[in-house]
């Protein structure tokens, strides 16, 4: 479950603007996403000579196969919903890093 940092920040601001709320609130997209999909989106955004390789020494056999949160309580308390799709989030992140590399050159 991935959520864009801008959506997460908006959720925290909305929670902070509601005095009297207590307890736990999940800031999440509500969708399980495969890491291979995140990798595919990242490689498509890089558009360059990049390849992905699995290091078998770092692979773990007992991985959790799916994580998905529920933002129902957060949405009920604040009206928040995630707005930024994962593809846009990945593209924007790659663009941000690209800009930082140019600035450092």
MODELLER restraints for C-alpha pairs under 7 A, 6 or more apart:
rsr = mdl.restraints
at = mdl.atoms
rsr.add(forms.Gaussian(group=physical.xy_distance, feature=features.Distance(at['CA:1:A'], at['CA:28:A']), mean=6.40, stdev=0.5))
rsr.add(forms.Gaussian(group=physical.xy_distance, feature=features.Distance(at['CA:1:A'], at['CA:29:A']), mean=6.05, stdev=0.5))
rsr.add(forms.Gaussian(group=physical.xy_distance, feature=features.Distance(at['CA:1:A'], at['CA:30:A']), mean=6.49, stdev=0.5))
rsr.add(forms.Gaussian(group=physical.xy_distance, feature=features.Distance(at['CA:1:A'], at['CA:31:A']), mean=5.43, stdev=0.5))
rsr.add(forms.Gaussian(group=physical.xy_distance, feature=features.Distance(at['CA:1:A'], at['CA:32:A']), mean=4.65, stdev=0.5))
rsr.add(forms.Gaussian(group=physical.xy_distance, feature=features.Distance(at['CA:1:A'], at['CA:33:A']), mean=5.71, stdev=0.5))
rsr.add(forms.Gaussian(group=physical.xy_distance, feature=features.Distance(at['CA:1:A'], at['CA:67:A']), mean=5.78, stdev=0.5))
rsr.add(forms.Gaussian(group=physical.xy_distance, feature=features.Distance(at['CA:1:A'], at['CA:68:A']), mean=5.03, stdev=0.5))
rsr.add(forms.Gaussian(group=physical.xy_distance, feature=features.Distance(at['CA:1:A'], at['CA:69:A']), mean=6.63, stdev=0.5))
rsr.add(forms.Gaussian(group=physical.xy_distance, feature=features.Distance(at['CA:2:A'], at['CA:28:A']), mean=6.41, stdev=0.5))
rsr.add(forms.Gaussian(group=physical.xy_distance, feature=features.Distance(at['CA:2:A'], at['CA:29:A']), mean=6.01, stdev=0.5))
rsr.add(forms.Gaussian(group=physical.xy_distance, feature=features.Distance(at['CA:3:A'], at['CA:28:A']), mean=5.43, stdev=0.5))
rsr.add(forms.Gaussian(group=physical.xy_distance, feature=features.Distance(at['CA:3:A'], at['CA:29:A']), mean=5.28, stdev=0.5))
rsr.add(forms.Gaussian(group=physical.xy_distance, feature=features.Distance(at['CA:3:A'], at['CA:82:A']), mean=7.00, stdev=0.5))
rsr.add(forms.Gaussian(group=physical.xy_distance, feature=features.Distance(at['CA:4:A'], at['CA:84:A']), mean=6.33, stdev=0.5))
rsr.add(forms.Gaussian(group=physical.xy_distance, feature=features.Distance(at['CA:4:A'], at['CA:89:A']), mean=5.84, stdev=0.5))
rsr.add(forms.Gaussian(group=physical.xy_distance, feature=features.Distance(at['CA:7:A'], at['CA:82:A']), mean=5.63, stdev=0.5))
rsr.add(forms.Gaussian(group=physical.xy_distance, feature=features.Distance(at['CA:7:A'], at['CA:83:A']), mean=6.63, stdev=0.5))
rsr.add(forms.Gaussian(group=physical.xy_distance, feature=features.Distance(at['CA:7:A'], at['CA:84:A']), mean=6.85, stdev=0.5))
rsr.add(forms.Gaussian(group=physical.xy_distance, feature=features.Distance(at['CA:8:A'], at['CA:27:A']), mean=6.14, stdev=0.5))
rsr.add(forms.Gaussian(group=physical.xy_distance, feature=features.Distance(at['CA:11:A'], at['CA:27:A']), mean=6.84, stdev=0.5))
rsr.add(forms.Gaussian(group=physical.xy_distance, feature=features.Distance(at['CA:11:A'], at['CA:80:A']), mean=6.18, stdev=0.5))
rsr.add(forms.Gaussian(group=physical.xy_distance, feature=features.Distance(at['CA:14:A'], at['CA:78:A']), mean=6.11, stdev=0.5))
rsr.add(forms.Gaussian(group=physical.xy_distance, feature=features.Distance(at['CA:15:A'], at['CA:78:A']), mean=6.67, stdev=0.5))
rsr.add(forms.Gaussian(group=physical.xy_distance, feature=features.Distance(at['CA:25:A'], at['CA:73:A']), mean=6.30, stdev=0.5))
rsr.add(forms.Gaussian(group=physical.xy_distance, feature=features.Distance(at['CA:25:A'], at['CA:74:A']), mean=5.40, stdev=0.5))
rsr.add(forms.Gaussian(group=physical.xy_distance, feature=features.Distance(at['CA:26:A'], at['CA:69:A']), mean=6.73, stdev=0.5))
rsr.add(forms.Gaussian(group=physical.xy_distance, feature=features.Distance(at['CA:26:A'], at['CA:70:A']), mean=6.37, stdev=0.5))
rsr.add(forms.Gaussian(group=physical.xy_distance, feature=features.Distance(at['CA:26:A'], at['CA:71:A']), mean=5.25, stdev=0.5))
rsr.add(forms.Gaussian(group=physical.xy_distance, feature=features.Distance(at['CA:26:A'], at['CA:74:A']), mean=6.55, stdev=0.5))
rsr.add(forms.Gaussian(group=physical.xy_distance, feature=features.Distance(at['CA:27:A'], at['CA:71:A']), mean=6.04, stdev=0.5))
rsr.add(forms.Gaussian(group=physical.xy_distance, feature=features.Distance(at['CA:28:A'], at['CA:69:A']), mean=5.81, stdev=0.5))
rsr.add(forms.Gaussian(group=physical.xy_distance, feature=features.Distance(at['CA:28:A'], at['CA:70:A']), mean=6.69, stdev=0.5))
rsr.add(forms.Gaussian(group=physical.xy_distance, feature=features.Distance(at['CA:28:A'], at['CA:71:A']), mean=5.99, stdev=0.5))
rsr.add(forms.Gaussian(group=physical.xy_distance, feature=features.Distance(at['CA:29:A'], at['CA:82:A']), mean=5.95, stdev=0.5))
rsr.add(forms.Gaussian(group=physical.xy_distance, feature=features.Distance(at['CA:30:A'], at['CA:68:A']), mean=5.51, stdev=0.5))
rsr.add(forms.Gaussian(group=physical.xy_distance, feature=features.Distance(at['CA:30:A'], at['CA:69:A']), mean=4.95, stdev=0.5))
rsr.add(forms.Gaussian(group=physical.xy_distance, feature=features.Distance(at['CA:30:A'], at['CA:70:A']), mean=5.05, stdev=0.5))
rsr.add(forms.Gaussian(group=physical.xy_distance, feature=features.Distance(at['CA:30:A'], at['CA:71:A']), mean=6.42, stdev=0.5))
rsr.add(forms.Gaussian(group=physical.xy_distance, feature=features.Distance(at['CA:31:A'], at['CA:68:A']), mean=5.40, stdev=0.5))
rsr.add(forms.Gaussian(group=physical.xy_distance, feature=features.Distance(at['CA:32:A'], at['CA:66:A']), mean=5.90, stdev=0.5))
rsr.add(forms.Gaussian(group=physical.xy_distance, feature=features.Distance(at['CA:32:A'], at['CA:67:A']), mean=5.51, stdev=0.5))
rsr.add(forms.Gaussian(group=physical.xy_distance, feature=features.Distance(at['CA:32:A'], at['CA:68:A']), mean=4.72, stdev=0.5))
rsr.add(forms.Gaussian(group=physical.xy_distance, feature=features.Distance(at['CA:41:A'], at['CA:87:A']), mean=6.29, stdev=0.5))
rsr.add(forms.Gaussian(group=physical.xy_distance, feature=features.Distance(at['CA:41:A'], at['CA:90:A']), mean=6.68, stdev=0.5))
rsr.add(forms.Gaussian(group=physical.xy_distance, feature=features.Distance(at['CA:42:A'], at['CA:90:A']), mean=6.09, stdev=0.5))
rsr.add(forms.Gaussian(group=physical.xy_distance, feature=features.Distance(at['CA:45:A'], at['CA:91:A']), mean=5.44, stdev=0.5))
rsr.add(forms.Gaussian(group=physical.xy_distance, feature=features.Distance(at['CA:45:A'], at['CA:94:A']), mean=6.61, stdev=0.5))
rsr.add(forms.Gaussian(group=physical.xy_distance, feature=features.Distance(at['CA:46:A'], at['CA:94:A']), mean=6.65, stdev=0.5))
rsr.add(forms.Gaussian(group=physical.xy_distance, feature=features.Distance(at['CA:74:A'], at['CA:80:A']), mean=6.56, stdev=0.5))
rsr.add(forms.Gaussian(group=physical.xy_distance, feature=features.Distance(at['CA:75:A'], at['CA:81:A']), mean=6.17, stdev=0.5))
